[in-house]
Amino acid sequence: MSHDGMSREEYEEYQKQMVEEKMERDAEYATRKAERACLRTCLREKYRIPKAGDDIDVPEELIKMVDGEAPQEEEKESIMGQMQNLQNMDMGQLKEKAHATFVEMKSKAEEKCTLM
């Protein structure tokens, strides 16, 4: 009786090796699984992270930011935030500043370029 060209003794030895290798893999897997569980526990304790399903204590400041009670930095940096800032600006003052900047740039360019 042969299995894939093996004698009965060879087949039994092969089966024995397969069982031993499986036991070794299972032991390594159990060890890695235990190490990961230990690491998760240590990290949860260090960073005070709750397990899934546990209640989370959220700081009041964060709750206010989420609810929209606190001013948000992102809104100030967005295009809409900039548009609102433009509506609050004095246009006359803005025109004067732009004109002064243009005159200053023109005079510096004339100093550097003799053709102008």
C-alpha positions in Angstrom: 0.0 0.0 0.0 1.6 3.2 -1.1 0.5 6.8 -0.9 2.0 9.0 -3.6 4.9 6.6 -4.1 5.6 6.2 -0.4 5.8 3.0 1.6 3.5 2.6 4.6 6.4 3.4 7.0 7.3 6.5 5.0 3.7 7.6 5.0 3.3 7.1 8.7 6.5 9.1 9.3 5.3 11.8 7.0 2.0 12.0 9.0 3.9 12.1 12.3 6.0 15.0 11.0 2.9 16.8 9.8 1.2 16.5 13.2 4.4 17.7 15.0 4.7 20.7 12.7 1.1 21.6 13.2 1.6 21.4 17.0 4.6 23.7 16.7 2.7 26.2 14.5 -0.2 26.1 17.0 2.1 26.8 19.9 3.8 29.7 18.1 0.4 31.1 17.2 -0.8 30.9 20.8 2.4 32.6 22.0 2.1 35.4 19.5 -1.6 35.8 20.3 -0.7 36.1 24.0 2.1 38.6 23.3 -0.3 40.8 21.3 -2.9 40.6 24.0 -0.3 41.7 26.6 0.8 44.6 24.3 -2.8 45.7 23.8 -3.4 45.7 27.6 -0.2 47.7 28.2 -1.0 50.3 25.5 -4.6 50.6 26.8 -3.3 51.3 30.3 -0.5 53.7 29.2 -2.7 55.8 26.9 -5.9 55.2 28.9 -7.7 53.7 25.9 -10.9 51.8 26.8 -11.8 48.4 25.5 -14.4 48.4 22.7 -17.9 48.9 24.1 -16.6 50.7 27.3 -17.8 54.2 28.0 -15.3 56.9 27.0 -14.6 60.0 29.1 -14.4 62.8 26.6 -13.1 66.2 27.8 -15.7 69.0 27.8 -13.6 71.2 25.5 -13.6 68.5 22.9 -17.4 68.1 23.2 -17.9 71.8 22.7 -15.7 71.8 19.6 -17.7 68.9 18.2 -21.0 70.6 19.0 -19.8 73.9 17.4 -19.8 76.0 20.6 -16.0 76.7 20.4 -14.4 78.6 17.5 -12.8 76.3 15.1 -9.4 77.0 13.6 -10.3 75.2 10.4 -13.2 77.6 9.7 -10.9 80.6 10.0 -8.5 79.1 7.5 -11.1 78.0 5.0 -12.1 80.1 1.9 -15.5 80.9 3.5 -13.7 82.1 6.6 -11.5 84.3 4.5 -14.6 85.7 2.6 -16.2 86.6 5.9 -13.0 88.4 6.9 -13.1 90.4 3.7 -16.6 91.5 4.3 -15.5 93.0 7.6 -12.5 94.9 6.1 -12.5 98.6 5.2 -12.3 98.6 1.3 -10.8 102.1 1.2 -8.0 101.1 3.5 -7.4 97.9 1.5 -7.2 100.0 -1.8 -4.7 102.4 -0.2 -2.5 99.5 1.0 -2.6 97.8 -2.4 -1.7 101.2 -4.1 1.1 101.8 -1.7 2.5 98.3 -2.3 2.3 98.8 -6.0 4.1 102.1 -5.9 6.8 100.6 -3.7 7.3 97.7 -6.0 7.4 100.0 -9.0 10.0 102.3 -7.4 12.2 99.3 -6.5 11.9 98.0 -10.0 12.9 101.3 -11.5 16.0 101.4 -9.2 17.1 98.1 -10.5 16.2 98.5 -14.2 17.6 101.5 -16.1 15.2 101.0 -19.0 12.1 101.9 -17.0 
